[in-house]
Every structure is written in structure tokens, then in C-alpha cells.
Amino acid sequence: MQNQKIRIRLKAFDYKLIDQSAIEIVETAKRTGAVVKGPVPLPTSIERFDVLRSPHVNKTSRDQFEIRTHRRLMDIIDPTDKTVDALMKLDLPAGVDVEIKL
């Protein structure tokens, strides 16, 4: 798998989980002899919701909620077959979404 690149994008609501997962991926790739660029923190997307507090009157009284989606980007340059096998066997936490492009 020479002259190839694996791009890994991580998404999670909890920044601790995503940082821990990124460290595991980097350590696994470096252990198998690949060169890793990153993790690069991408902008955090914030989705906000306004909800009425009262079901009847008091329209000006509202609760505000938000969901923050943290993202990280990593490139693995010149991966070996061992690197791909080790990444496939890697067990990441349930709250982390992983997207891999070759």
C-alpha cells in the first residue's frame, strides 16, 4: 500500500472521548511503522435549541439547550498491511463516530 493515505475523521459529543480515541489511533499507527499527521482539531459545531418553559403563557420565558459536536482529523501516510489490520481490530468507545477514507 505504498503512496497511499488513510484519512480518519472522528466525531463525538464528549471531547474527552474523542481525544482518548485519537491518542489510541495514533499510538496504534506509530507502533506499526506508519507516519501520522494529526490529530487536527476541526471547528466545533454548536446546535442550539430554544424551548418554551410554560405550556400556556409567558412566551418570553425560554430554556436554551445546545449540542456541541467535536471533530478531529488524522492522516496516516504510507500505511502498511499491519497498520490496516491493527486499525480494524482497534476497539473505540461507543460515543465516537469514525469515518475512514482511503
PDB file as gemmi writes it, atoms N, CA and C in Angstrom:
CRYST1    1.000    1.000    1.000  90.00  90.00  90.00 P 1                      
ATOM      1  N   MET A   1       0.834  -1.190   0.000  1.00  0.00           N  
ATOM      2  CA  MET A   1       0.000   0.000   0.000  1.00  0.00           C  
ATOM      3  C   MET A   1       0.878   1.253   0.000  1.00  0.00           C  
ATOM      4  N   GLN A   2       1.791   1.332  -0.931  1.00  0.00           N  
ATOM      5  CA  GLN A   2       2.680   2.482  -0.983  1.00  0.00           C  
ATOM      6  C   GLN A   2       1.993   3.666  -1.660  1.00  0.00           C  
ATOM      7  N   ASN A   3       2.457   4.863  -1.324  1.00  0.00           N  
ATOM      8  CA  ASN A   3       1.942   6.112  -1.884  1.00  0.00           C  
ATOM      9  C   ASN A   3       0.441   6.268  -1.676  1.00  0.00           C  
ATOM     10  N   GLN A   4      -0.034   5.790  -0.553  1.00  0.00           N  
ATOM     11  CA  GLN A   4      -1.444   5.962  -0.225  1.00  0.00           C  
ATOM     12  C   GLN A   4      -1.572   6.714   1.082  1.00  0.00           C  
ATOM     13  N   LYS A   5      -2.797   7.138   1.351  1.00  0.00           N  
ATOM     14  CA  LYS A   5      -3.061   7.902   2.560  1.00  0.00           C  
ATOM     15  C   LYS A   5      -4.415   7.469   3.099  1.00  0.00           C  
ATOM     16  N   ILE A   6      -4.489   7.262   4.391  1.00  0.00           N  
ATOM     17  CA  ILE A   6      -5.757   6.974   5.052  1.00  0.00           C  
ATOM     18  C   ILE A   6      -6.147   8.223   5.829  1.00  0.00           C  
ATOM     19  N   ARG A   7      -7.347   8.735   5.572  1.00  0.00           N  
ATOM     20  CA  ARG A   7      -7.854   9.910   6.288  1.00  0.00           C  
ATOM     21  C   ARG A   7      -8.932   9.440   7.257  1.00  0.00           C  
ATOM     22  N   ILE A   8      -8.747   9.772   8.528  1.00  0.00           N  
ATOM     23  CA  ILE A   8      -9.682   9.367   9.580  1.00  0.00           C  
ATOM     24  C   ILE A   8     -10.305  10.616  10.173  1.00  0.00           C  
ATOM     25  N   ARG A   9     -11.641  10.651  10.196  1.00  0.00           N  
ATOM     26  CA  ARG A   9     -12.374  11.762  10.819  1.00  0.00           C  
ATOM     27  C   ARG A   9     -13.147  11.200  12.001  1.00  0.00           C  
ATOM     28  N   LEU A  10     -12.978  11.835  13.149  1.00  0.00           N  
ATOM     29  CA  LEU A  10     -13.671  11.430  14.368  1.00  0.00           C  
ATOM     30  C   LEU A  10     -14.688  12.494  14.745  1.00  0.00           C  
ATOM     31  N   LYS A  11     -15.858  12.048  15.226  1.00  0.00           N  
ATOM     32  CA  LYS A  11     -16.890  12.966  15.713  1.00  0.00           C  
ATOM     33  C   LYS A  11     -17.411  12.432  17.033  1.00  0.00           C  
ATOM     34  N   ALA A  12     -17.623  13.328  17.999  1.00  0.00           N  
ATOM     35  CA  ALA A  12     -18.182  12.924  19.285  1.00  0.00           C  
ATOM     36  C   ALA A  12     -18.746  14.147  19.992  1.00  0.00           C  
ATOM     37  N   PHE A  13     -19.661  13.895  20.919  1.00  0.00           N  
ATOM     38  CA  PHE A  13     -20.219  14.969  21.728  1.00  0.00           C  
ATOM     39  C   PHE A  13     -19.326  15.272  22.926  1.00  0.00           C  
ATOM     40  N   ASP A  14     -18.540  14.302  23.363  1.00  0.00           N  
ATOM     41  CA  ASP A  14     -17.676  14.450  24.534  1.00  0.00           C  
ATOM     42  C   ASP A  14     -16.224  14.598  24.072  1.00  0.00           C  
ATOM     43  N   TYR A  15     -15.588  15.708  24.416  1.00  0.00           N  
ATOM     44  CA  TYR A  15     -14.223  15.952  23.940  1.00  0.00           C  
ATOM     45  C   TYR A  15     -13.218  15.000  24.587  1.00  0.00           C  
ATOM     46  N   LYS A  16     -13.496  14.516  25.792  1.00  0.00           N  
ATOM     47  CA  LYS A  16     -12.564  13.587  26.439  1.00  0.00           C  
ATOM     48  C   LYS A  16     -12.511  12.263  25.680  1.00  0.00           C  
ATOM     49  N   LEU A  17     -13.674  11.770  25.253  1.00  0.00           N  
ATOM     50  CA  LEU A  17     -13.721  10.516  24.499  1.00  0.00           C  
ATOM     51  C   LEU A  17     -12.987  10.640  23.164  1.00  0.00           C  
ATOM     52  N   ILE A  18     -13.189  11.755  22.490  1.00  0.00           N  
ATOM     53  CA  ILE A  18     -12.582  11.916  21.165  1.00  0.00           C  
ATOM     54  C   ILE A  18     -11.065  12.077  21.275  1.00  0.00           C  
ATOM     55  N   ASP A  19     -10.582  12.757  22.302  1.00  0.00           N  
ATOM     56  CA  ASP A  19      -9.137  12.893  22.489  1.00  0.00           C  
ATOM     57  C   ASP A  19      -8.501  11.556  22.850  1.00  0.00           C  
ATOM     58  N   GLN A  20      -9.176  10.776  23.700  1.00  0.00           N  
ATOM     59  CA  GLN A  20      -8.673   9.456  24.081  1.00  0.00           C  
ATOM     60  C   GLN A  20      -8.627   8.532  22.854  1.00  0.00           C  
ATOM     61  N   SER A  21      -9.661   8.576  22.026  1.00  0.00           N  
ATOM     62  CA  SER A  21      -9.703   7.744  20.823  1.00  0.00           C  
ATOM     63  C   SER A  21      -8.612   8.151  19.841  1.00  0.00           C  
ATOM     64  N   ALA A  22      -8.380   9.450  19.699  1.00  0.00           N  
ATOM     65  CA  ALA A  22      -7.338   9.933  18.790  1.00  0.00           C  
ATOM     66  C   ALA A  22      -5.961   9.455  19.246  1.00  0.00           C  
ATOM     67  N   ILE A  23      -5.711   9.481  20.544  1.00  0.00           N  
ATOM     68  CA  ILE A  23      -4.426   9.010  21.077  1.00  0.00           C  
ATOM     69  C   ILE A  23      -4.247   7.522  20.790  1.00  0.00           C  
ATOM     70  N   GLU A  24      -5.311   6.727  20.964  1.00  0.00           N  
ATOM     71  CA  GLU A  24      -5.233   5.287  20.691  1.00  0.00           C  
ATOM     72  C   GLU A  24      -4.919   5.022  19.220  1.00  0.00           C  
ATOM     73  N   ILE A  25      -5.561   5.757  18.323  1.00  0.00           N  
ATOM     74  CA  ILE A  25      -5.329   5.559  16.889  1.00  0.00           C  
ATOM     75  C   ILE A  25      -3.895   5.936  16.521  1.00  0.00           C  
ATOM     76  N   VAL A  26      -3.400   7.056  17.049  1.00  0.00           N  
ATOM     77  CA  VAL A  26      -2.032   7.496  16.744  1.00  0.00           C  
ATOM     78  C   VAL A  26      -1.018   6.486  17.268  1.00  0.00           C  
ATOM     79  N   GLU A  27      -1.206   5.994  18.494  1.00  0.00           N  
ATOM     80  CA  GLU A  27      -0.269   5.015  19.057  1.00  0.00           C  
ATOM     81  C   GLU A  27      -0.274   3.721  18.256  1.00  0.00           C  
ATOM     82  N   THR A  28      -1.459   3.271  17.841  1.00  0.00           N  
ATOM     83  CA  THR A  28      -1.556   2.039  17.062  1.00  0.00           C  
ATOM     84  C   THR A  28      -0.860   2.192  15.715  1.00  0.00           C  
ATOM     85  N   ALA A  29      -1.064   3.314  15.052  1.00  0.00           N  
ATOM     86  CA  ALA A  29      -0.446   3.523  13.740  1.00  0.00           C  
ATOM     87  C   ALA A  29       1.074   3.657  13.855  1.00  0.00           C  
ATOM     88  N   LYS A  30       1.550   4.367  14.868  1.00  0.00           N  
ATOM     89  CA  LYS A  30       3.000   4.536  15.032  1.00  0.00           C  
ATOM     90  C   LYS A  30       3.672   3.219  15.411  1.00  0.00           C  
ATOM     91  N   ARG A  31       2.967   2.381  16.164  1.00  0.00           N  
ATOM     92  CA  ARG A  31       3.523   1.098  16.571  1.00  0.00           C  
ATOM     93  C   ARG A  31       3.770   0.197  15.359  1.00  0.00           C  
ATOM     94  N   THR A  32       2.954   0.347  14.312  1.00  0.00           N  
ATOM     95  CA  THR A  32       3.107  -0.488  13.124  1.00  0.00           C  
ATOM     96  C   THR A  32       4.002   0.148  12.071  1.00  0.00           C  
ATOM     97  N   GLY A  33       4.570   1.305  12.350  1.00  0.00           N  
ATOM     98  CA  GLY A  33       5.554   1.900  11.461  1.00  0.00           C  
ATOM     99  C   GLY A  33       5.023   2.905  10.465  1.00  0.00           C  
ATOM    100  N   ALA A  34       3.816   3.393  10.633  1.00  0.00           N  
ATOM    101  CA  ALA A  34       3.260   4.389   9.713  1.00  0.00           C  
ATOM    102  C   ALA A  34       3.539   5.797  10.236  1.00  0.00           C  
ATOM    103  N   VAL A  35       3.470   6.773   9.346  1.00  0.00           N  
ATOM    104  CA  VAL A  35       3.646   8.178   9.712  1.00  0.00           C  
ATOM    105  C   VAL A  35       2.263   8.788   9.890  1.00  0.00           C  
ATOM    106  N   VAL A  36       2.055   9.464  11.030  1.00  0.00           N  
ATOM    107  CA  VAL A  36       0.740  10.023  11.349  1.00  0.00           C  
ATOM    108  C   VAL A  36       0.834  11.542  11.392  1.00  0.00           C  
ATOM    109  N   LYS A  37      -0.084  12.208  10.715  1.00  0.00           N  
ATOM    110  CA  LYS A  37      -0.228  13.663  10.783  1.00  0.00           C  
ATOM    111  C   LYS A  37      -1.501  13.958  11.559  1.00  0.00           C  
ATOM    112  N   GLY A  38      -1.376  14.629  12.663  1.00  0.00           N  
ATOM    113  CA  GLY A  38      -2.567  14.974  13.443  1.00  0.00           C  
ATOM    114  C   GLY A  38      -2.474  14.373  14.824  1.00  0.00           C  
ATOM    115  N   PRO A  39      -3.535  14.403  15.565  1.00  0.00           N  
ATOM    116  CA  PRO A  39      -4.900  14.824  15.247  1.00  0.00           C  
ATOM    117  C   PRO A  39      -5.042  16.347  15.150  1.00  0.00           C  
ATOM    118  N   VAL A  40      -5.749  16.783  14.130  1.00  0.00           N  
ATOM    119  CA  VAL A  40      -6.008  18.198  13.901  1.00  0.00           C  
ATOM    120  C   VAL A  40      -7.414  18.507  14.403  1.00  0.00           C  
ATOM    121  N   PRO A  41      -7.564  19.412  15.361  1.00  0.00           N  
ATOM    122  CA  PRO A  41      -8.916  19.750  15.822  1.00  0.00           C  
ATOM    123  C   PRO A  41      -9.632  20.613  14.791  1.00  0.00           C  
ATOM    124  N   LEU A  42     -10.783  20.152  14.355  1.00  0.00           N  
ATOM    125  CA  LEU A  42     -11.622  20.910  13.435  1.00  0.00           C  
ATOM    126  C   LEU A  42     -12.603  21.749  14.247  1.00  0.00           C  
ATOM    127  N   PRO A  43     -13.241  22.742  13.643  1.00  0.00           N  
ATOM    128  CA  PRO A  43     -14.168  23.593  14.405  1.00  0.00           C  
ATOM    129  C   PRO A  43     -15.309  22.792  15.033  1.00  0.00           C  
ATOM    130  N   THR A  44     -15.643  23.158  16.256  1.00  0.00           N  
ATOM    131  CA  THR A  44     -16.740  22.514  16.970  1.00  0.00           C  
ATOM    132  C   THR A  44     -18.052  23.121  16.498  1.00  0.00           C  
ATOM    133  N   SER A  45     -18.970  22.251  16.051  1.00  0.00           N  
ATOM    134  CA  SER A  45     -20.271  22.765  15.617  1.00  0.00           C  
ATOM    135  C   SER A  45     -21.218  22.775  16.811  1.00  0.00           C  
ATOM    136  N   ILE A  46     -21.915  23.889  16.987  1.00  0.00           N  
ATOM    137  CA  ILE A  46     -22.821  24.065  18.118  1.00  0.00           C  
ATOM    138  C   ILE A  46     -24.233  24.218  17.570  1.00  0.00           C  
ATOM    139  N   GLU A  47     -25.119  23.328  18.010  1.00  0.00           N  
ATOM    140  CA  GLU A  47     -26.519  23.391  17.604  1.00  0.00           C  
ATOM    141  C   GLU A  47     -27.340  23.797  18.825  1.00  0.00           C  
ATOM    142  N   ARG A  48     -28.067  24.907  18.708  1.00  0.00           N  
ATOM    143  CA  ARG A  48     -28.804  25.444  19.854  1.00  0.00           C  
ATOM    144  C   ARG A  48     -30.303  25.277  19.651  1.00  0.00           C  
ATOM    145  N   PHE A  49     -31.008  25.007  20.772  1.00  0.00           N  
ATOM    146  CA  PHE A  49     -32.454  24.846  20.761  1.00  0.00           C  
ATOM    147  C   PHE A  49     -33.057  25.738  21.828  1.00  0.00           C  
ATOM    148  N   ASP A  50     -34.128  26.453  21.482  1.00  0.00           N  
ATOM    149  CA  ASP A  50     -34.887  27.257  22.441  1.00  0.00           C  
ATOM    150  C   ASP A  50     -36.236  26.583  22.638  1.00  0.00           C  
ATOM    151  N   VAL A  51     -36.590  26.353  23.902  1.00  0.00           N  
ATOM    152  CA  VAL A  51     -37.831  25.655  24.237  1.00  0.00           C  
ATOM    153  C   VAL A  51     -38.622  26.520  25.205  1.00  0.00           C  
ATOM    154  N   LEU A  52     -39.934  26.623  24.970  1.00  0.00           N  
ATOM    155  CA  LEU A  52     -40.794  27.367  25.887  1.00  0.00           C  
ATOM    156  C   LEU A  52     -40.837  26.666  27.236  1.00  0.00           C  
ATOM    157  N   ARG A  53     -40.709  27.417  28.321  1.00  0.00           N  
ATOM    158  CA  ARG A  53     -40.760  26.829  29.659  1.00  0.00           C  
ATOM    159  C   ARG A  53     -42.182  26.471  30.053  1.00  0.00           C  
ATOM    160  N   SER A  54     -43.116  27.342  29.708  1.00  0.00           N  
ATOM    161  CA  SER A  54     -44.504  27.176  30.126  1.00  0.00           C  
ATOM    162  C   SER A  54     -45.344  26.697  28.939  1.00  0.00           C  
ATOM    163  N   PRO A  55     -46.301  25.798  29.170  1.00  0.00           N  
ATOM    164  CA  PRO A  55     -47.133  25.326  28.062  1.00  0.00           C  
ATOM    165  C   PRO A  55     -48.228  26.317  27.658  1.00  0.00           C  
ATOM    166  N   HIS A  56     -48.497  27.341  28.491  1.00  0.00           N  
ATOM    167  CA  HIS A  56     -49.653  28.193  28.218  1.00  0.00           C  
ATOM    168  C   HIS A  56     -49.256  29.635  27.887  1.00  0.00           C  
ATOM    169  N   VAL A  57     -48.781  30.384  28.872  1.00  0.00           N  
ATOM    170  CA  VAL A  57     -48.432  31.789  28.657  1.00  0.00           C  
ATOM    171  C   VAL A  57     -46.935  31.975  28.853  1.00  0.00           C  
ATOM    172  N   ASN A  58     -46.489  33.201  28.997  1.00  0.00           N  
ATOM    173  CA  ASN A  58     -45.075  33.533  29.236  1.00  0.00           C  
ATOM    174  C   ASN A  58     -44.188  33.096  28.067  1.00  0.00           C  
ATOM    175  N   LYS A  59     -44.491  33.634  26.921  1.00  0.00           N  
ATOM    176  CA  LYS A  59     -43.720  33.293  25.726  1.00  0.00           C  
ATOM    177  C   LYS A  59     -42.269  33.764  25.824  1.00  0.00           C  
ATOM    178  N   THR A  60     -42.012  34.799  26.612  1.00  0.00           N  
ATOM    179  CA  THR A  60     -40.647  35.320  26.708  1.00  0.00           C  
ATOM    180  C   THR A  60     -39.758  34.478  27.612  1.00  0.00           C  
ATOM    181  N   SER A  61     -40.335  33.564  28.358  1.00  0.00           N  
ATOM    182  CA  SER A  61     -39.556  32.712  29.256  1.00  0.00           C  
ATOM    183  C   SER A  61     -39.212  31.413  28.524  1.00  0.00           C  
ATOM    184  N   ARG A  62     -37.919  31.215  28.249  1.00  0.00           N  
ATOM    185  CA  ARG A  62     -37.496  30.045  27.479  1.00  0.00           C  
ATOM    186  C   ARG A  62     -36.264  29.392  28.105  1.00  0.00           C  
ATOM    187  N   ASP A  63     -36.136  28.095  27.848  1.00  0.00           N  
ATOM    188  CA  ASP A  63     -34.924  27.357  28.201  1.00  0.00           C  
ATOM    189  C   ASP A  63     -34.079  27.217  26.946  1.00  0.00           C  
ATOM    190  N   GLN A  64     -32.769  27.263  27.124  1.00  0.00           N  
ATOM    191  CA  GLN A  64     -31.863  27.122  25.989  1.00  0.00           C  
ATOM    192  C   GLN A  64     -30.979  25.898  26.199  1.00  0.00           C  
ATOM    193  N   PHE A  65     -30.913  25.059  25.169  1.00  0.00           N  
ATOM    194  CA  PHE A  65     -30.090  23.859  25.192  1.00  0.00           C  
ATOM    195  C   PHE A  65     -29.169  23.893  23.985  1.00  0.00           C  
ATOM    196  N   GLU A  66     -28.023  23.218  24.113  1.00  0.00           N  
ATOM    197  CA  GLU A  66     -27.109  23.153  22.977  1.00  0.00           C  
ATOM    198  C   GLU A  66     -26.424  21.798  22.930  1.00  0.00           C  
ATOM    199  N   ILE A  67     -26.074  21.391  21.718  1.00  0.00           N  
ATOM    200  CA  ILE A  67     -25.314  20.169  21.484  1.00  0.00           C  
ATOM    201  C   ILE A  67     -24.028  20.583  20.782  1.00  0.00           C  
ATOM    202  N   ARG A  68     -22.900  20.226  21.368  1.00  0.00           N  
ATOM    203  CA  ARG A  68     -21.600  20.535  20.765  1.00  0.00           C  
ATOM    204  C   ARG A  68     -21.036  19.257  20.146  1.00  0.00           C  
ATOM    205  N   THR A  69     -20.676  19.336  18.871  1.00  0.00           N  
ATOM    206  CA  THR A  69     -20.084  18.204  18.174  1.00  0.00           C  
ATOM    207  C   THR A  69     -18.612  18.520  17.923  1.00  0.00           C  
ATOM    208  N   HIS A  70     -17.742  17.771  18.595  1.00  0.00           N  
ATOM    209  CA  HIS A  70     -16.294  17.952  18.459  1.00  0.00           C  
ATOM    210  C   HIS A  70     -15.797  17.048  17.334  1.00  0.00           C  
ATOM    211  N   ARG A  71     -14.830  17.550  16.554  1.00  0.00           N  
ATOM    212  CA  ARG A  71     -14.313  16.785  15.425  1.00  0.00           C  
ATOM    213  C   ARG A  71     -12.790  16.822  15.407  1.00  0.00           C  
ATOM    214  N   ARG A  72     -12.200  15.713  14.956  1.00  0.00           N  
ATOM    215  CA  ARG A  72     -10.752  15.614  14.793  1.00  0.00           C  
ATOM    216  C   ARG A  72     -10.460  14.976  13.434  1.00  0.00           C  
ATOM    217  N   LEU A  73      -9.308  15.327  12.864  1.00  0.00           N  
ATOM    218  CA  LEU A  73      -8.884  14.806  11.566  1.00  0.00           C  
ATOM    219  C   LEU A  73      -7.463  14.279  11.688  1.00  0.00           C  
ATOM    220  N   MET A  74      -7.226  13.081  11.128  1.00  0.00           N  
ATOM    221  CA  MET A  74      -5.892  12.484  11.133  1.00  0.00           C  
ATOM    222  C   MET A  74      -5.593  11.904   9.764  1.00  0.00           C  
ATOM    223  N   ASP A  75      -4.353  12.003   9.330  1.00  0.00           N  
ATOM    224  CA  ASP A  75      -3.890  11.377   8.095  1.00  0.00           C  
ATOM    225  C   ASP A  75      -2.800  10.379   8.449  1.00  0.00           C  
ATOM    226  N   ILE A  76      -2.939   9.166   7.925  1.00  0.00           N  
ATOM    227  CA  ILE A  76      -1.905   8.146   8.078  1.00  0.00           C  
ATOM    228  C   ILE A  76      -1.268   7.985   6.706  1.00  0.00           C  
ATOM    229  N   ILE A  77       0.013   8.325   6.622  1.00  0.00           N  
ATOM    230  CA  ILE A  77       0.720   8.339   5.343  1.00  0.00           C  
ATOM    231  C   ILE A  77       1.524   7.051   5.202  1.00  0.00           C  
ATOM    232  N   ASP A  78       1.471   6.455   4.020  1.00  0.00           N  
ATOM    233  CA  ASP A  78       2.145   5.189   3.701  1.00  0.00           C  
ATOM    234  C   ASP A  78       1.833   4.099   4.725  1.00  0.00           C  
ATOM    235  N   PRO A  79       0.557   3.712   4.865  1.00  0.00           N  
ATOM    236  CA  PRO A  79       0.226   2.649   5.818  1.00  0.00           C  
ATOM    237  C   PRO A  79       0.675   1.284   5.297  1.00  0.00           C  
ATOM    238  N   THR A  80       1.067   0.429   6.207  1.00  0.00           N  
ATOM    239  CA  THR A  80       1.419  -0.941   5.858  1.00  0.00           C  
ATOM    240  C   THR A  80       0.196  -1.826   6.072  1.00  0.00           C  
ATOM    241  N   ASP A  81       0.316  -3.093   5.694  1.00  0.00           N  
ATOM    242  CA  ASP A  81      -0.791  -4.030   5.921  1.00  0.00           C  
ATOM    243  C   ASP A  81      -1.022  -4.230   7.415  1.00  0.00           C  
ATOM    244  N   LYS A  82       0.057  -4.204   8.185  1.00  0.00           N  
ATOM    245  CA  LYS A  82      -0.077  -4.329   9.643  1.00  0.00           C  
ATOM    246  C   LYS A  82      -0.864  -3.155  10.214  1.00  0.00           C  
ATOM    247  N   THR A  83      -0.649  -1.969   9.660  1.00  0.00           N  
ATOM    248  CA  THR A  83      -1.358  -0.781  10.140  1.00  0.00           C  
ATOM    249  C   THR A  83      -2.854  -0.926   9.927  1.00  0.00           C  
ATOM    250  N   VAL A  84      -3.244  -1.361   8.742  1.00  0.00           N  
ATOM    251  CA  VAL A  84      -4.667  -1.517   8.433  1.00  0.00           C  
ATOM    252  C   VAL A  84      -5.294  -2.577   9.331  1.00  0.00           C  
ATOM    253  N   ASP A  85      -4.605  -3.706   9.522  1.00  0.00           N  
ATOM    254  CA  ASP A  85      -5.137  -4.764  10.388  1.00  0.00           C  
ATOM    255  C   ASP A  85      -5.277  -4.284  11.827  1.00  0.00           C  
ATOM    256  N   ALA A  86      -4.276  -3.553  12.316  1.00  0.00           N  
ATOM    257  CA  ALA A  86      -4.327  -3.065  13.698  1.00  0.00           C  
ATOM    258  C   ALA A  86      -5.447  -2.047  13.882  1.00  0.00           C  
ATOM    259  N   LEU A  87      -5.676  -1.189  12.886  1.00  0.00           N  
ATOM    260  CA  LEU A  87      -6.761  -0.209  12.992  1.00  0.00           C  
ATOM    261  C   LEU A  87      -8.128  -0.878  12.935  1.00  0.00           C  
ATOM    262  N   MET A  88      -8.253  -1.954  12.160  1.00  0.00           N  
ATOM    263  CA  MET A  88      -9.536  -2.660  12.085  1.00  0.00           C  
ATOM    264  C   MET A  88      -9.853  -3.368  13.402  1.00  0.00           C  
ATOM    265  N   LYS A  89      -8.826  -3.833  14.108  1.00  0.00           N  
ATOM    266  CA  LYS A  89      -9.033  -4.537  15.375  1.00  0.00           C  
ATOM    267  C   LYS A  89      -9.192  -3.594  16.557  1.00  0.00           C  
ATOM    268  N   LEU A  90      -8.933  -2.313  16.346  1.00  0.00           N  
ATOM    269  CA  LEU A  90      -8.982  -1.335  17.430  1.00  0.00           C  
ATOM    270  C   LEU A  90     -10.415  -1.151  17.916  1.00  0.00           C  
ATOM    271  N   ASP A  91     -10.601  -1.189  19.225  1.00  0.00           N  
ATOM    272  CA  ASP A  91     -11.928  -1.044  19.825  1.00  0.00           C  
ATOM    273  C   ASP A  91     -12.030   0.351  20.435  1.00  0.00           C  
ATOM    274  N   LEU A  92     -12.902   1.184  19.860  1.00  0.00           N  
ATOM    275  CA  LEU A  92     -13.079   2.561  20.323  1.00  0.00           C  
ATOM    276  C   LEU A  92     -14.360   2.680  21.139  1.00  0.00           C  
ATOM    277  N   PRO A  93     -14.475   3.705  21.990  1.00  0.00           N  
ATOM    278  CA  PRO A  93     -15.684   3.885  22.803  1.00  0.00           C  
ATOM    279  C   PRO A  93     -16.935   4.076  21.943  1.00  0.00           C  
ATOM    280  N   ALA A  94     -18.091   3.842  22.556  1.00  0.00           N  
ATOM    281  CA  ALA A  94     -19.362   3.853  21.832  1.00  0.00           C  
ATOM    282  C   ALA A  94     -19.770   5.247  21.372  1.00  0.00           C  
ATOM    283  N   GLY A  95     -19.330   6.295  22.026  1.00  0.00           N  
ATOM    284  CA  GLY A  95     -19.770   7.638  21.676  1.00  0.00           C  
ATOM    285  C   GLY A  95     -18.979   8.302  20.565  1.00  0.00           C  
ATOM    286  N   VAL A  96     -18.058   7.578  19.928  1.00  0.00           N  
ATOM    287  CA  VAL A  96     -17.193   8.166  18.906  1.00  0.00           C  
ATOM    288  C   VAL A  96     -17.582   7.619  17.535  1.00  0.00           C  
ATOM    289  N   ASP A  97     -17.838   8.526  16.587  1.00  0.00           N  
ATOM    290  CA  ASP A  97     -18.157   8.152  15.214  1.00  0.00           C  
ATOM    291  C   ASP A  97     -16.880   8.255  14.388  1.00  0.00           C  
ATOM    292  N   VAL A  98     -16.525   7.166  13.696  1.00  0.00           N  
ATOM    293  CA  VAL A  98     -15.284   7.108  12.925  1.00  0.00           C  
ATOM    294  C   VAL A  98     -15.627   7.009  11.442  1.00  0.00           C  
ATOM    295  N   GLU A  99     -15.002   7.871  10.641  1.00  0.00           N  
ATOM    296  CA  GLU A  99     -15.185   7.845   9.190  1.00  0.00           C  
ATOM    297  C   GLU A  99     -13.806   7.706   8.567  1.00  0.00           C  
ATOM    298  N   ILE A 100     -13.611   6.651   7.761  1.00  0.00           N  
ATOM    299  CA  ILE A 100     -12.300   6.357   7.184  1.00  0.00           C  
ATOM    300  C   ILE A 100     -12.393   6.438   5.667  1.00  0.00           C  
ATOM    301  N   LYS A 101     -11.456   7.179   5.061  1.00  0.00           N  
ATOM    302  CA  LYS A 101     -11.367   7.268   3.601  1.00  0.00           C  
ATOM    303  C   LYS A 101      -9.973   6.852   3.175  1.00  0.00           C  
ATOM    304  N   LEU A 102      -9.904   6.083   2.104  1.00  0.00           N  
ATOM    305  CA  LEU A 102      -8.609   5.659   1.567  1.00  0.00           C  
ATOM    306  C   LEU A 102      -8.189   6.562   0.437  1.00  0.00           C  
TER     307      LEU A 102                                                      
END                                                                             
